[in-house]
């Protein structure tokens, strides 16, 4: 990072990873059958970076006082397999306009939350401090963050994982670490 961005503090560099989490929240709201929107789904976050190893964590998600798993009728297969496949698919109609609008909305939400503050967790790629979730230090990696405002963020710490989530997180860490090595070799 130092070779590419001179004089900019690491904490001032964030990456937009909430688009996948926003799409997941919308699909979860639809699947629940409740009268709600994706904004009512909380604490669903993307780990890693864009690509096949990105992990959408619904384990900590809540909707209407229930866990996401309860809200979707206990369908673990849908949460852990079909949801990610649905996120990867482009919208069927008006895909270019819809995709551009979704990306623009996610970028605006990212900047608003980062600068104005937000009460919920958001997906945000940040430089790891190396102290949480076995993510190596200085790895640019999407994690759940809180944004108190003023252009600051804090990594949500100490979340527990089941075996499935731990394996997905390890896969995401491996892919991001490998991508960083390739990037550094290209310099």
C-alpha positions in Angstrom: 0.0 0.0 0.0 2.8 2.4 0.9 4.3 2.2 -2.7 1.0 3.2 -4.3 -0.6 5.7 -2.0 2.0 8.1 -0.5 1.0 10.2 2.4 -2.5 8.9 2.8 -3.2 7.2 6.2 -4.4 3.6 6.0 -7.5 4.5 8.0 -8.6 6.9 5.2 -8.7 4.1 2.6 -11.8 1.9 2.5 -13.3 -0.3 -0.2 -16.8 -0.7 -1.4 -18.0 -4.3 -0.6 -21.5 -3.6 0.7 -23.1 -4.1 -2.7 -23.2 -7.9 -2.3 -24.4 -7.6 1.3 -27.1 -5.1 0.2 -28.3 -7.6 -2.5 -28.2 -10.4 0.1 -30.3 -8.3 2.5 -32.9 -7.7 -0.2 -33.1 -11.4 -1.1 -33.4 -12.4 2.5 -36.3 -9.9 3.0 -38.1 -11.4 0.0 -37.5 -14.9 1.1 -38.8 -14.3 4.6 -42.3 -13.6 3.3 -42.5 -10.7 5.8 -43.6 -7.2 4.8 -40.2 -5.6 4.9 -37.3 -4.5 2.8 -33.6 -5.2 2.7 -33.0 -2.2 5.0 -34.8 -4.1 7.7 -32.2 -6.9 7.6 -29.3 -6.2 9.9 -25.8 -7.6 10.4 -25.4 -9.4 7.1 -21.9 -8.7 5.9 -19.4 -9.6 3.2 -16.0 -11.0 4.2 -13.0 -11.0 1.9 -13.1 -9.3 -1.5 -15.0 -9.4 -4.7 -14.7 -12.8 -6.3 -15.7 -16.4 -5.8 -14.2 -16.7 -2.3 -16.2 -13.7 -0.9 -18.2 -15.0 2.0 -21.6 -13.6 2.8 -22.1 -14.0 6.5 -25.8 -14.4 7.5 -25.0 -16.2 10.8 -25.2 -12.9 12.7 -28.0 -11.4 10.7 -31.4 -10.4 12.2 -34.8 -9.5 10.8 -37.7 -8.4 12.9 -36.3 -9.8 16.1 -35.4 -13.2 14.6 -32.2 -14.6 13.2 -32.0 -14.6 9.4 -32.0 -18.4 9.5 -35.4 -18.3 11.4 -36.7 -15.6 9.1 -36.1 -17.8 6.0 -37.7 -20.9 7.6 -34.5 -22.6 8.7 -33.3 -23.2 5.1 -29.6 -23.4 5.7 -28.9 -24.6 2.1 -30.6 -21.5 0.7 -28.6 -19.3 3.1 -25.2 -20.9 2.5 -25.4 -22.0 -1.2 -28.3 -20.5 -3.2 -28.0 -17.0 -1.8 -24.4 -16.6 -3.0 -25.3 -18.0 -6.4 -28.3 -15.5 -6.7 -26.0 -12.6 -5.7 -23.5 -13.5 -8.5 -26.3 -13.5 -11.2 -26.9 -10.2 -12.9 -30.5 -8.9 -12.9 -32.6 -10.4 -15.7 -34.0 -7.1 -17.1 -32.3 -3.8 -17.6 -29.2 -5.4 -16.2 -26.8 -2.6 -17.1 -29.0 0.3 -15.7 -30.0 -1.7 -12.6 -26.4 -2.8 -11.9 -25.2 0.8 -12.3 -27.9 2.2 -10.0 -27.3 -0.5 -7.4 -23.6 0.2 -7.4 -24.2 4.0 -7.2 -26.6 3.5 -4.3 -24.1 1.3 -2.5 -21.3 3.9 -3.0 -23.5 6.7 -1.7 -24.5 4.6 1.3 -20.9 3.7 2.0 -19.7 7.3 2.0 -22.8 8.5 4.0 -22.2 5.9 6.7 -18.5 6.4 6.9 -18.7 10.2 7.2 -22.1 10.7 8.9 -22.1 7.6 11.1 -24.4 4.5 11.3 -25.8 2.4 14.1 -25.6 -0.9 12.2 -22.8 -3.1 10.9 -21.6 -2.4 7.4 -19.5 -4.3 5.0 -16.3 -2.4 4.3 -12.9 -3.3 3.0 -10.3 -2.0 5.4 -6.7 -2.7 6.3 -6.6 -5.4 8.9 -4.9 -4.8 12.2 -3.9 -8.4 12.3 -5.6 -8.9 15.6 -9.0 -10.2 14.6 -10.4 -13.3 12.8 -6.9 -14.5 11.8 -6.8 -11.9 9.0 -3.1 -11.0 8.4 -2.1 -7.5 9.3 -2.2 -4.9 6.5 -4.4 -7.2 4.3 -7.1 -5.1 2.6 -10.1 -7.2 3.5 -13.9 -6.7 3.8 -15.1 -7.2 7.4 -18.0 -6.0 9.4 -17.4 -2.4 10.6 -19.1 0.2 12.7 -18.9 3.8 11.5 -19.2 6.3 14.4 -18.9 9.2 11.8 -16.3 11.7 10.9 -14.7 9.4 8.3 -13.8 6.8 10.9 -14.5 3.1 11.2 -14.0 0.3 13.7 -13.8 -3.4 13.0 -16.6 -5.3 14.8 -14.6 -7.6 17.1 -15.0 -11.0 18.6 -17.7 -12.5 16.5 -18.1 -16.3 16.9 -18.2 -18.6 13.8 -19.6 -22.0 13.2 -17.5 -24.6 11.3 -18.9 -23.7 7.9 -18.4 -20.0 8.4 -14.8 -20.5 9.7 -13.9 -22.5 6.6 -15.4 -19.9 4.3 -13.5 -17.2 6.1 -10.3 -19.1 5.8 -10.9 -19.5 2.0 -11.5 -15.8 1.7 -8.3 -15.0 3.6 -6.3 -17.4 1.5 -7.6 -15.8 -1.7 -7.0 -12.2 -0.6 -3.5 -13.1 0.6 -2.7 -14.8 -2.7 -4.1 -11.8 -4.6 -1.9 -9.4 -2.6 1.2 -11.5 -3.4 0.4 -11.4 -7.1 -0.2 -7.7 -7.0 3.2 -7.1 -5.2 5.0 -9.2 -7.8 3.5 -7.1 -10.6 5.1 -3.9 -9.3 
